Structure formats: structure tokens, C-alpha cells
Amino acid sequence: MGKKHVTKEVLLEEIERIREIMIYTALKEGLVSDNTVKVIQVLDRKLNELEEIY
């Protein structure tokens, strides 16, 4: 079947939400904490997904 398509607007909202979580986690736990790194990886995947749309 393939990947479900998300709109650019939905993806941008998700990216913003994840970015806020990343900032909060980094401030609370530090830039190199496991949780911060995991959030950064999720954000990176979403940004790559956004790049594929353009």
C-alpha cells in the first residue's frame, strides 16, 4: 500500500510540537541525555519527511 500521506500543514504542526519537546527535554536533562537524543532523532525523521514533500 505505501506510506499514508500527511499534509504539509499537519507535518509542520508535528515538527513544531516535537521541537518544543526537544527544547524542554534539553533544558531539563541536557543536550546529550538519551531522551534528548531520541527526541532529536524523531525531529530529524519528521524534517526529512517534510523535505520529501517539497
C-alpha positions, 0 to 999 in steps of 0.5 A: 500500500505505501506510506499514508500521506500527511499534509504539509500543514499537519507535518509542520504542526508535528515538527513544531510540537516535537521541537518544543519537546526537544527544547524542554527535554534539553533544558531539563536533562541536557543536550546529550541525555538519551531522551534528548537524543531520541527526541532529536532523532524523531525531529530529524525523521519528521524534517526529512519527511517534510523535505520529501514533500517539497 
